[in-house]
Amino acid sequence: MKLALIGYGKMGKAIEELALQNGHEIILKITSQNLNDFNLQKLKLADVAIEFTNPHSAIANIKTCIDAGLPVVSGSTGWLEQWDDIIQYCNVNNGSFLYASNFSIGVNLFFELNKQLARLMNNRPQYNVAIEEIHHTQKKDAPSGTAITIAEDIIENTTGKEKWILGPTENTTALSIHSKRIDPAPGTHIVTYASPVDSIEIKHTAHNRMGFANGAILAAEFLKDKKGIFGMKDVLNIC
C-alpha cells in the first residue's frame, strides 16, 4: 500500500516506522516545510492518506485529499464543530473518509466498556461521574478528543448528564473533564464513578505511540478501495 503522510510529527514518524515494517511504502510526507508538494498530482499517486496535523489545517487537508480522490484517514482533533461540513463534502464528492479521536485498539475497546458502564450506572444518583485525561505538554487541545468522545458517550447513555465542562463544576447535570499535561505521558484516560461509600473506575494507559500508529495503519488498510464515511468501529467490526 502506498501511503501519503499529511503531517510528520511524532505520530507521523511512528506511523512511518510501523508502516515500513509492515511492507507498506511512504511516497509522500507533508510538513510545513514542503507544502508545495501537497497537490492533487502527487496525492493521486498514493492509495491512502493518513492525516495527523492540527485543528487549524485539518479541514483543508481532508478536503484536498477528497478532491484528489484519495481515501483519507484523519486523527486530527479539535475541529469537530465542522464535522457536518466535512461529511457533506465527502458525500457530495463521493469521497472516502475515516475519522477517529483515537486509533488505539485498546482505547476503542475502552469506549465500548465506558458506554456499557454508563448504562449500568444510569439512574444511580449516589454516584457522580468524572473524567480525567493526562497527555504530554505538547498536546495543543484540551480536553483531548478521546476525552470528549468518552464524555459524549456517557451523556448519550445517562439521563442525568446534559453536557461536559472542562474543569471542576458544581452543576450536577454537567460532566467534569480534568485535563493534565505532564511529560512524557502519551495518554491516560480515567472514568470514575464516586459515591460516599465506594468508587468504580475504568482506566486506559498508553505506554507509547505504537498502539495509535498500528490502529491508524489498520484503518488505512481498511479504507483502501472503499467509498463512504467510516470509524474505528467499522475497522474493528464492533457492533
C-alpha positions in Angstrom: 0.0 0.0 0.0 1.3 3.4 -0.9 0.7 6.0 1.8 0.8 9.7 1.9 1.5 11.1 5.4 -0.1 14.5 5.9 1.8 15.8 9.0 5.1 14.4 10.0 5.3 15.0 13.7 5.8 12.3 16.4 2.7 10.4 15.2 3.7 10.7 11.6 7.1 9.3 12.4 5.6 6.4 14.4 3.2 5.6 11.6 6.1 5.6 9.1 8.2 3.3 11.2 5.4 0.7 11.6 4.1 1.0 8.0 7.6 0.3 6.6 7.9 -2.7 9.0 4.6 -4.0 7.6 5.7 -3.7 4.0 3.9 -0.5 3.0 5.5 2.3 1.1 5.6 6.0 2.1 5.5 8.0 -1.1 4.7 11.5 0.3 5.5 13.2 3.6 3.9 16.7 4.0 5.2 19.1 6.6 5.0 22.9 6.9 8.4 23.0 5.0 7.1 21.4 1.8 3.5 22.5 1.3 4.1 22.9 -2.4 4.2 19.1 -2.6 0.7 18.9 -1.2 -1.0 18.9 -4.5 -3.5 16.8 -6.4 -0.9 15.4 -8.8 1.2 13.9 -6.0 -1.7 12.8 -3.9 -3.1 10.8 -6.8 0.0 8.5 -6.6 -1.0 7.3 -3.2 -3.5 4.6 -2.1 -4.5 6.2 1.2 -3.6 9.4 3.1 -3.1 9.5 6.8 -3.6 12.9 8.2 -2.3 14.0 11.7 -1.9 17.7 11.9 -3.8 20.3 13.9 -7.3 21.8 14.2 -6.4 24.8 12.0 -5.3 22.9 9.0 -7.2 19.6 9.3 -10.3 20.7 7.4 -8.4 22.0 4.3 -6.2 18.9 4.4 -9.1 16.5 4.4 -10.9 18.3 1.6 -7.7 18.4 -0.5 -7.4 14.6 -0.2 -11.1 14.2 -1.1 -10.6 16.5 -4.1 -7.7 14.2 -5.3 -10.0 11.1 -5.0 -7.7 9.8 -2.2 -9.2 8.0 0.8 -8.1 9.9 3.9 -7.7 8.7 7.5 -7.7 11.6 9.9 -6.7 11.6 13.6 -6.5 15.4 14.0 -8.7 16.6 16.9 -10.2 19.9 17.9 -12.1 20.6 14.6 -15.3 18.6 15.1 -17.5 21.7 15.2 -17.1 21.5 11.4 -17.9 17.8 11.3 -21.2 18.2 9.3 -19.3 20.3 6.7 -16.7 17.5 6.1 -19.4 14.8 6.0 -21.4 16.8 3.4 -18.2 17.5 1.4 -17.3 13.8 1.4 -20.7 12.7 0.3 -21.1 15.3 -2.4 -17.7 14.4 -3.8 -18.1 10.6 -3.5 -15.1 10.6 -1.1 -13.6 8.1 1.4 -13.1 9.3 4.9 -12.4 7.7 8.2 -12.0 9.7 11.4 -11.2 8.6 14.9 -10.4 10.6 18.0 -8.1 7.8 19.0 -6.9 4.9 16.8 -5.7 2.6 19.6 -7.4 -0.8 19.6 -7.4 -0.7 23.4 -9.0 2.7 23.6 -11.7 1.7 21.2 -12.5 -1.3 23.3 -12.4 1.1 26.3 -15.0 3.3 24.5 -17.4 0.3 24.5 -16.7 -0.5 28.2 -17.4 3.1 29.0 -20.8 3.1 27.2 -21.8 -0.2 28.9 -20.7 1.1 32.4 -22.7 4.3 31.8 -25.8 2.3 31.0 -25.3 0.2 34.2 -24.8 3.4 36.3 -27.7 5.3 34.9 -30.3 6.3 37.5 -27.9 5.7 40.3 -27.7 9.3 41.6 -25.5 8.4 44.6 -22.6 8.0 42.1 -21.1 11.1 40.4 -19.1 10.5 37.3 -16.0 12.4 36.2 -13.2 12.0 33.6 -9.5 12.6 33.9 -7.1 12.7 31.0 -3.3 13.1 31.0 -1.2 13.9 28.0 2.2 15.3 27.2 2.7 19.1 27.3 3.0 19.5 23.5 -0.6 18.4 23.0 -2.4 21.6 21.9 -6.1 20.8 22.6 -7.7 20.3 26.0 -9.7 18.3 26.7 -8.4 15.6 24.3 -10.5 14.3 21.5 -10.6 11.0 23.3 -11.9 12.5 26.5 -14.6 14.3 24.5 -15.7 11.0 22.9 -15.8 9.4 26.3 -17.8 12.3 27.7 -20.3 12.3 24.8 -20.8 8.5 25.1 -21.6 8.9 28.9 -24.0 11.7 28.2 -25.7 9.7 25.5 -26.2 6.8 27.9 -27.0 8.7 31.0 -30.2 10.7 31.7 -28.7 12.9 34.4 -25.9 14.5 32.4 -26.6 17.1 29.7 -23.1 18.5 28.8 -19.4 18.3 29.6 -17.3 21.0 31.2 -13.6 21.4 31.3 -12.6 21.6 34.9 -14.5 21.2 38.2 -18.1 22.1 38.4 -20.9 22.1 41.0 -23.5 21.7 38.3 -24.9 18.2 38.8 -26.1 18.0 35.2 -22.6 18.7 33.8 -19.9 16.1 33.4 -16.5 17.3 34.5 -13.3 16.6 32.5 -10.0 17.2 34.2 -7.1 17.7 31.8 -3.5 17.4 32.9 -0.4 18.0 30.7 2.6 16.1 32.1 5.7 14.9 30.1 6.3 12.3 28.7 2.8 10.8 29.1 1.4 9.6 25.7 -2.1 9.4 27.0 -4.1 8.2 30.0 -7.9 8.3 30.4 -9.8 7.5 33.6 -13.6 7.4 34.2 -14.6 7.4 37.9 -18.0 6.9 39.4 -17.7 8.0 43.1 -20.2 7.7 45.9 -19.8 8.4 49.6 -19.2 4.7 50.2 -17.1 3.5 47.2 -15.8 4.2 43.7 -15.8 2.4 40.4 -13.0 3.2 38.0 -12.0 2.2 34.4 -8.7 3.3 33.0 -6.7 3.1 29.8 -3.0 4.0 29.8 -1.0 4.2 26.6 2.6 3.1 27.1 3.8 4.5 23.8 2.6 5.8 20.4 2.8 2.5 18.6 -0.7 1.5 19.6 -2.0 4.6 17.9 0.2 4.1 14.9 -0.9 0.5 14.5 -4.6 1.4 14.6 -4.1 4.2 12.0 -2.4 1.7 9.6 -5.2 -0.8 10.2 -7.7 2.0 9.4 -5.8 2.8 6.1 -5.8 -0.8 5.1 -9.5 -1.0 5.8 -10.3 2.2 3.9 -8.3 1.4 0.7 -10.7 1.0 -2.3 -13.8 1.9 -0.2 -16.2 4.8 -0.6 -18.1 6.4 2.3 -17.6 7.5 5.9 -16.3 5.2 8.5 -14.9 4.9 12.0 -12.9 2.5 14.1 -16.0 0.5 15.0 -16.0 -0.5 11.3 -12.3 -1.3 11.3 -12.6 -3.5 14.4 -16.0 -4.9 13.5 -17.6 -3.7 16.7 -21.4 -4.0 16.6 
